[in-house]
Amino acid sequence: MKHRQLRLNELVKRELSAIIARELSFEGALVSINDVDVAADMRNAHVFVSVLGSTQSESVLNKLEENRPALQAELSRRVVLKYTPHLVFHLDRSIERGSRVIEIMREIESPESDGQNK
């Protein structure tokens, strides 16, 4: 990926994170933007969102989708581009998967260490 594209992805991610933190509230959930992938033609931006502390991740996505026009409008005010990308939200479960892998590794290590100490 070109350096300009990477900078654009990071800029949109940073600004959109600030907008969401300021404009929206999610009850009992921590919502973070893990990654943004702006298409080369800058028409679409895929936003990968992780939700911690809530089992209602689908409701968070629905709320983001409902507020998409307002988020795009605020993004266009903060980031001047030829086109304001259409935001497409995706649930990113990589943090959950990573936590689960660490938990499994601890479970595997725990019985082995108990057996070695006896």
FIKOLZA-1660 file (N, C-alpha, C; in steps of 0.1 Angstrom, whole numbers, plus 5000, padded with zeros to 4 digits):
% residues 118
   i   px   py   pz ch aa at
   1 5008 4988 5000  A  M  N
   1 5000 5000 5000  A  M CA
   1 5009 5012 5000  A  M  C
   2 5005 5022 4993  A  K  N
   2 5013 5035 4992  A  K CA
   2 5013 5042 5005  A  K  C
   3 5023 5050 5007  A  H  N
   3 5025 5058 5019  A  H CA
   3 5013 5068 5021  A  H  C
   4 5009 5074 5010  A  R  N
   4 4998 5084 5010  A  R CA
   4 4985 5077 5015  A  R  C
   5 4982 5065 5010  A  Q  N
   5 4970 5057 5014  A  Q CA
   5 4971 5054 5029  A  Q  C
   6 4983 5050 5034  A  L  N
   6 4984 5047 5048  A  L CA
   6 4982 5059 5057  A  L  C
   7 4987 5070 5053  A  R  N
   7 4985 5083 5060  A  R CA
   7 4970 5086 5060  A  R  C
   8 4963 5085 5049  A  L  N
   8 4949 5088 5048  A  L CA
   8 4941 5079 5057  A  L  C
   9 4944 5066 5057  A  N  N
   9 4937 5056 5066  A  N CA
   9 4939 5060 5080  A  N  C
  10 4951 5064 5084  A  E  N
  10 4953 5067 5098  A  E CA
  10 4946 5080 5102  A  E  C
  11 4946 5090 5093  A  L  N
  11 4940 5103 5095  A  L CA
  11 4925 5101 5097  A  L  C
  12 4918 5093 5089  A  V  N
  12 4904 5090 5090  A  V CA
  12 4901 5083 5103  A  V  C
  13 4909 5073 5106  A  K  N
  13 4908 5065 5118  A  K CA
  13 4908 5074 5131  A  K  C
  14 4918 5083 5131  A  R  N
  14 4920 5092 5143  A  R CA
  14 4908 5102 5144  A  R  C
  15 4904 5108 5133  A  E  N
  15 4894 5118 5134  A  E CA
  15 4880 5111 5137  A  E  C
  16 4878 5100 5130  A  L  N
  16 4865 5093 5133  A  L CA
  16 4864 5088 5147  A  L  C
  17 4875 5083 5153  A  S  N
  17 4875 5079 5167  A  S CA
  17 4872 5091 5176  A  S  C
  18 4877 5102 5173  A  A  N
  18 4874 5114 5181  A  A CA
  18 4860 5118 5180  A  A  C
  19 4854 5117 5168  A  I  N
  19 4840 5121 5166  A  I CA
  19 4831 5112 5173  A  I  C
  20 4834 5099 5172  A  I  N
  20 4825 5089 5178  A  I CA
  20 4826 5090 5194  A  I  C
  21 4838 5092 5199  A  A  N
  21 4839 5094 5213  A  A CA
  21 4832 5106 5218  A  A  C
  22 4831 5117 5211  A  R  N
  22 4825 5129 5215  A  R CA
  22 4810 5129 5212  A  R  C
  23 4806 5124 5201  A  E  N
  23 4792 5125 5197  A  E CA
  23 4783 5113 5202  A  E  C
  24 4788 5101 5203  A  L  N
  24 4779 5090 5207  A  L CA
  24 4783 5084 5220  A  L  C
  25 4773 5078 5227  A  S  N
  25 4776 5071 5239  A  S CA
  25 4770 5057 5238  A  S  C
  26 4777 5048 5243  A  F  N
  26 4773 5034 5242  A  F CA
  26 4772 5029 5257  A  F  C
  27 4761 5024 5261  A  E  N
  27 4759 5020 5275  A  E CA
  27 4767 5008 5278  A  E  C
  28 4776 5009 5287  A  G  N
  28 4784 4998 5293  A  G CA
  28 4793 4992 5283  A  G  C
  29 4797 4999 5272  A  A  N
  29 4805 4993 5262  A  A CA
  29 4816 5003 5258  A  A  C
  30 4828 4997 5256  A  L  N
  30 4839 5005 5251  A  L CA
  30 4841 5002 5236  A  L  C
  31 4839 5012 5228  A  V  N
  31 4839 5011 5213  A  V CA
  31 4852 5017 5208  A  V  C
  32 4860 5009 5201  A  S  N
  32 4872 5015 5195  A  S CA
  32 4873 5011 5181  A  S  C
  33 4879 5020 5173  A  I  N
  33 4882 5017 5159  A  I CA
  33 4895 5011 5158  A  I  C
  34 4896 4999 5153  A  N  N
  34 4909 4992 5151  A  N CA
  34 4916 4996 5138  A  N  C
  35 4908 4997 5128  A  D  N
  35 4914 5000 5115  A  D CA
  35 4904 5007 5106  A  D  C
  36 4909 5014 5096  A  V  N
  36 4901 5020 5086  A  V CA
  36 4908 5018 5073  A  V  C
  37 4901 5013 5063  A  D  N
  37 4906 5010 5050  A  D CA
  37 4898 5019 5039  A  D  C
  38 4904 5030 5035  A  V  N
  38 4898 5038 5025  A  V CA
  38 4902 5033 5012  A  V  C
  39 4892 5032 5003  A  A  N
  39 4894 5027 4990  A  A CA
  39 4903 5036 4982  A  A  C
  40 4910 5031 4972  A  A  N
  40 4919 5039 4964  A  A CA
  40 4912 5051 4957  A  A  C
  41 4899 5050 4953  A  D  N
  41 4892 5061 4947  A  D CA
  41 4885 5070 4958  A  D  C
  42 4887 5067 4970  A  M  N
  42 4882 5075 4982  A  M CA
  42 4867 5076 4983  A  M  C
  43 4860 5067 4976  A  R  N
  43 4846 5067 4977  A  R CA
  43 4840 5060 4989  A  R  C
  44 4847 5049 4993  A  N  N
  44 4843 5041 5005  A  N CA
  44 4854 5040 5015  A  N  C
  45 4850 5038 5027  A  A  N
  45 4859 5036 5038  A  A CA
  45 4853 5025 5047  A  A  C
  46 4861 5014 5048  A  H  N
  46 4856 5002 5056  A  H CA
  46 4862 5005 5070  A  H  C
  47 4853 5006 5080  A  V  N
  47 4857 5009 5094  A  V CA
  47 4856 4997 5102  A  V  C
  48 4867 4992 5108  A  F  N
  48 4866 4980 5116  A  F CA
  48 4866 4984 5131  A  F  C
  49 4855 4980 5138  A  V  N
  49 4852 4984 5151  A  V CA
  49 4852 4973 5161  A  V  C
  50 4858 4974 5172  A  S  N
  50 4857 4964 5183  A  S CA
  50 4849 4969 5194  A  S  C
  51 4842 4960 5201  A  V  N
  51 4833 4964 5212  A  V CA
  51 4837 4955 5224  A  V  C
  52 4841 4962 5235  A  L  N
  52 4845 4955 5247  A  L CA
  52 4835 4959 5258  A  L  C
  53 4832 4949 5267  A  G  N
  53 4824 4952 5278  A  G CA
  53 4809 4951 5275  A  G  C
  54 4805 4946 5264  A  S  N
  54 4791 4945 5261  A  S CA
  54 4789 4933 5252  A  S  C
  55 4778 4926 5254  A  T  N
  55 4775 4915 5245  A  T CA
  55 4766 4920 5234  A  T  C
  56 4763 4933 5234  A  Q  N
  56 4754 4939 5224  A  Q CA
  56 4761 4945 5212  A  Q  C
  57 4771 4938 5207  A  S  N
  57 4779 4944 5196  A  S CA
  57 4771 4947 5184  A  S  C
  58 4761 4939 5181  A  E  N
  58 4752 4942 5169  A  E CA
  58 4744 4955 5171  A  E  C
  59 4740 4958 5183  A  S  N
  59 4733 4971 5186  A  S CA
  59 4743 4982 5184  A  S  C
  60 4755 4981 5188  A  V  N
  60 4765 4991 5186  A  V CA
  60 4767 4994 5171  A  V  C
  61 4768 4983 5163  A  L  N
  61 4769 4985 5148  A  L CA
  61 4757 4992 5143  A  L  C
  62 4745 4988 5148  A  N  N
  62 4733 4994 5143  A  N CA
  62 4732 5009 5146  A  N  C
  63 4737 5013 5158  A  K  N
  63 4737 5027 5162  A  K CA
  63 4747 5035 5154  A  K  C
  64 4759 5029 5151  A  L  N
  64 4768 5035 5142  A  L CA
  64 4763 5037 5128  A  L  C
  65 4755 5027 5123  A  E  N
  65 4750 5028 5110  A  E CA
  65 4738 5039 5109  A  E  C
  66 4731 5039 5120  A  E  N
  66 4720 5050 5121  A  E CA
  66 4726 5064 5121  A  E  C
  67 4737 5065 5127  A  N  N
  67 4744 5078 5128  A  N CA
  67 4754 5081 5117  A  N  C
  68 4755 5072 5107  A  R  N
  68 4765 5073 5097  A  R CA
  68 4764 5086 5089  A  R  C
  69 4753 5091 5085  A  P  N
  69 4752 5104 5078  A  P CA
  69 4758 5115 5086  A  P  C
  70 4755 5116 5099  A  A  N
  70 4761 5126 5108  A  A CA
  70 4776 5125 5109  A  A  C
  71 4780 5112 5111  A  L  N
  71 4794 5110 5112  A  L CA
  71 4802 5114 5100  A  L  C
  72 4796 5111 5088  A  Q  N
  72 4803 5114 5075  A  Q CA
  72 4803 5130 5074  A  Q  C
  73 4792 5136 5078  A  A  N
  73 4792 5151 5077  A  A CA
  73 4803 5157 5086  A  A  C
  74 4804 5152 5098  A  E  N
  74 4814 5158 5107  A  E CA
  74 4828 5155 5102  A  E  C
  75 4830 5143 5097  A  L  N
  75 4843 5139 5091  A  L CA
  75 4846 5148 5079  A  L  C
  76 4837 5151 5071  A  S  N
  76 4839 5160 5060  A  S CA
  76 4843 5174 5064  A  S  C
  77 4838 5179 5076  A  R  N
  77 4842 5192 5081  A  R CA
  77 4856 5191 5087  A  R  C
  78 4861 5180 5092  A  R  N
  78 4874 5179 5098  A  R CA
  78 4885 5175 5089  A  R  C
  79 4881 5167 5079  A  V  N
  79 4891 5162 5069  A  V CA
  79 4887 5166 5055  A  V  C
  80 4895 5175 5049  A  V  N
  80 4891 5180 5036  A  V CA
  80 4897 5171 5025  A  V  C
  81 4888 5164 5018  A  L  N
  81 4891 5155 5007  A  L CA
  81 4882 5159 4995  A  L  C
  82 4887 5154 4984  A  K  N
  82 4879 5156 4972  A  K CA
  82 4865 5149 4974  A  K  C
  83 4865 5137 4979  A  Y  N
  83 4852 5130 4982  A  Y CA
  83 4853 5126 4997  A  Y  C
  84 4841 5128 5003  A  T  N
  84 4840 5122 5017  A  T CA
  84 4836 5108 5015  A  T  C
  85 4844 5098 5020  A  P  N
  85 4841 5084 5018  A  P CA
  85 4828 5080 5025  A  P  C
  86 4821 5071 5019  A  H  N
  86 4809 5064 5025  A  H CA
  86 4814 5054 5035  A  H  C
  87 4810 5056 5047  A  L  N
  87 4815 5047 5058  A  L CA
  87 4807 5034 5059  A  L  C
  88 4815 5023 5059  A  V  N
  88 4809 5010 5060  A  V CA
  88 4815 5004 5073  A  V  C
  89 4806 5001 5083  A  F  N
  89 4811 4996 5095  A  F CA
  89 4811 4981 5096  A  F  C
  90 4822 4975 5101  A  H  N
  90 4824 4961 5103  A  H CA
  90 4828 4958 5117  A  H  C
  91 4823 4947 5122  A  L  N
  91 4827 4943 5136  A  L CA
  91 4840 4935 5135  A  L  C
  92 4849 4940 5143  A  D  N
  92 4863 4933 5143  A  D CA
  92 4864 4925 5156  A  D  C
  93 4864 4913 5155  A  R  N
  93 4865 4904 5167  A  R CA
  93 4879 4899 5170  A  R  C
  94 4889 4906 5165  A  S  N
  94 4903 4901 5166  A  S CA
  94 4907 4902 5181  A  S  C
  95 4903 4912 5188  A  I  N
  95 4907 4913 5202  A  I CA
  95 4901 4902 5211  A  I  C
  96 4888 4899 5208  A  E  N
  96 4881 4888 5215  A  E CA
  96 4888 4875 5212  A  E  C
  97 4892 4873 5199  A  R  N
  97 4899 4860 5196  A  R CA
  97 4912 4859 5203  A  R  C
  98 4920 4871 5203  A  G  N
  98 4933 4871 5210  A  G CA
  98 4931 4868 5225  A  G  C
  99 4921 4874 5231  A  S  N
  99 4919 4871 5245  A  S CA
  99 4916 4856 5248  A  S  C
 100 4908 4851 5239  A  R  N
 100 4904 4837 5240  A  R CA
 100 4917 4828 5239  A  R  C
 101 4925 4831 5229  A  V  N
 101 4938 4823 5227  A  V CA
 101 4946 4824 5239  A  V  C
 102 4948 4835 5245  A  I  N
 102 4956 4837 5257  A  I CA
 102 4950 4829 5269  A  I  C
 103 4937 4829 5270  A  E  N
 103 4930 4821 5280  A  E CA
 103 4932 4806 5278  A  E  C
 104 4931 4801 5266  A  I  N
 104 4934 4787 5263  A  I CA
 104 4948 4784 5267  A  I  C
 105 4958 4792 5263  A  M  N
 105 4972 4790 5266  A  M CA
 105 4974 4789 5281  A  M  C
 106 4967 4797 5289  A  R  N
 106 4969 4797 5303  A  R CA
 106 4963 4784 5309  A  R  C
 107 4952 4779 5303  A  E  N
 107 4946 4767 5308  A  E CA
 107 4955 4755 5305  A  E  C
 108 4961 4755 5293  A  I  N
 108 4970 4744 5290  A  I CA
 108 4983 4744 5299  A  I  C
 109 4988 4756 5301  A  E  N
 109 5000 4757 5310  A  E CA
 109 4997 4754 5325  A  E  C
 110 4985 4757 5329  A  S  N
 110 4982 4755 5343  A  S CA
 110 4983 4740 5348  A  S  C
 111 4977 4730 5341  A  P  N
 111 4978 4717 5346  A  P CA
 111 4992 4711 5345  A  P  C
 112 5000 4716 5335  A  E  N
 112 5014 4711 5333  A  E CA
 112 5022 4716 5345  A  E  C
 113 5021 4728 5349  A  S  N
 113 5029 4734 5360  A  S CA
 113 5025 4727 5373  A  S  C
 114 5012 4724 5375  A  D  N
 114 5008 4717 5387  A  D CA
 114 5015 4703 5388  A  D  C
 115 5015 4696 5377  A  G  N
 115 5021 4682 5376  A  G CA
 115 5036 4683 5378  A  G  C
 116 5043 4693 5374  A  Q  N
 116 5057 4693 5376  A  Q CA
 116 5062 4696 5390  A  Q  C
 117 5053 4703 5397  A  N  N
 117 5057 4707 5411  A  N CA
 117 5055 4696 5421  A  N  C
 118 5048 4685 5417  A  K  N
 118 5046 4674 5427  A  K CA
 118 5056 4664 5426  A  K  C
% end
